[in-house]
Amino acid sequence: MYEHLAEIEKRFEDVEVKLLRQNYILTQPIYAERAKLVQKIPHFWAIVAEEAPEEIDRRIQPCDTAALSLLQQIEVTRFEVLHDAPETGEPRSVKIVFSFRENPLFEDQVLEKKFWYRRGKDGWTGLVSDPVRIHWKKGKDVTEGLLDEAVDLFEVTIQIKEVEGQMANQSRKDHSMQERLDELLTLHQNLADKLANNLKIVPQDAVSFFAWFGYRGREVSAEESAEANRKETHMRNNLKSGNEIVAGKLIEAQDGDGKEVGSIVSKAISLDELDGNELDHEIFPAGEELAVAISEDLFPGAIKYFTQAQEKDATDSNEEEDAGESDSDSEGSTGSEEPATKRLKTGP
């Protein structure tokens, strides 16, 4: 019974993913037209960022505003959805691009971060990403070294995997390569310890918005995700065929001799159950939530947030005018008259 209810939920999710994919294809021409128009509006994206919803705004520190105030453009693409094959591709994978005018914090004019939607072999699903290095101007690293350390650790991790792959393909043991691997493993441990210690010093609620570019998420490769998706599809197909799930294990139909044909295990886990080492080295644990907020709220709702800012400015201007009139009336009144009351207009 319960496994069938879970399958119903997954079918709802299938529909949502399909709608997200279709929505992306259909709205691309509209977003392209919007992009051309807003280029003519000074500081459009900087104003949008200033009006960001709470999920984003609380991640922005005062030190970040020097660069965000010079934001020139935000672009979100669902890069795994192909226009020539719109019925395929994972629409939850996103690429977020920030373009800046010359700013006092870093040399980069474009910062780009990709997020891949993956499924782990243990049933976990979510966004994973590679850390992105920012080229800071001297003394302007608002992440206090955390981003550089996260990128350094990631780059050494990639080198270790490459060396291990080369060694796996060798018929005889290469001592020089083994020494190289040992050096990399030692370096990795030192970098990991340094980053973990520094993360204990910097409070999470004080971490810069730009530390988000160091987010990694779970260590789930494309190969692991593809295999996990294959098993998930196989399990769901068997469930539709009337097979039984016992204690999280799919028991397929038995053959004529009563032998079990096959089984697949799928167990979802929570964030708290992630490997401790992964969380110890995550400089922006809320990276996925922020990516979703930008791609599904701030970017599509940019005109709404820009309009809100204009309405607030208009209200503030009216309030200042009313305050000025009140002050003038007060100065011109006689001592026997009551001071004029300040009139404030409420916002929309």
Stockholm file with secondary structure:
# STOCKHOLM 1.0

chainA/1-348         MYEHLAEIEKRFEDVEVKLLRQNYILTQPIYAERAKLVQKIPHFWAIVAEEAPEEIDRRIQPCDTAALSLLQQIEVTRFEVLHDAPETGEPRSVKIVFSFRENPLFEDQVLEKKFWYRRGKDGWTGLVSDPVRIHWKKGKDVTEGLLDEAVDLFEVTIQIKEVEGQMANQSRKDHSMQERLDELLTLHQNLADKLANNLKIVPQDAVSFFAWFGYRGREVSAEESAEANRKETHMRNNLKSGNEIVAGKLIEAQDGDGKEVGSIVSKAISLDELDGNELDHEIFPAGEELAVAISEDLFPGAIKYFTQAQEKDATDSNEEEDAGESDSDSEGSTGSEEPATKRLKTGP
#=GR chainA/1-348 SS CHHHHHHHHHHHHHHHHHHHHHHHHHHHHHHHHHHHHHTTSTTHHHHHHHTCCHHHHTTCCGGGHHHHTTEEEEEEECTTSBTTBTTSSCTTCEEEEEEECSCSSBSCSEEEEEEEEEECTTSCEEEEECCCCCCBCTTCCTTTTHHHHHHHHHHHHHHHHHHHHHHHTCSSCCHHHHHHHHHHHHHHHHHHHHHHHHHHHSCGGGCCGGGGGGCCCSCCCHHHHHHHHHHHHHHHHHHHTTCEEETTEEECCBCTTSCBCCEEECCCCCGGGSCHHHHHTCSCTTHHHHHHHIIIIITTTHHHHHHHHHHHHHHHHHHHHHHHHHHHHHHHSCTTSCCCCCCCCCCC
#=GC SS_cons         CHHHHHHHHHHHHHHHHHHHHHHHHHHHHHHHHHHHHHTTSTTHHHHHHHTCCHHHHTTCCGGGHHHHTTEEEEEEECTTSBTTBTTSSCTTCEEEEEEECSCSSBSCSEEEEEEEEEECTTSCEEEEECCCCCCBCTTCCTTTTHHHHHHHHHHHHHHHHHHHHHHHTCSSCCHHHHHHHHHHHHHHHHHHHHHHHHHHHSCGGGCCGGGGGGCCCSCCCHHHHHHHHHHHHHHHHHHHTTCEEETTEEECCBCTTSCBCCEEECCCCCGGGSCHHHHHTCSCTTHHHHHHHIIIIITTTHHHHHHHHHHHHHHHHHHHHHHHHHHHHHHHSCTTSCCCCCCCCCCC
//
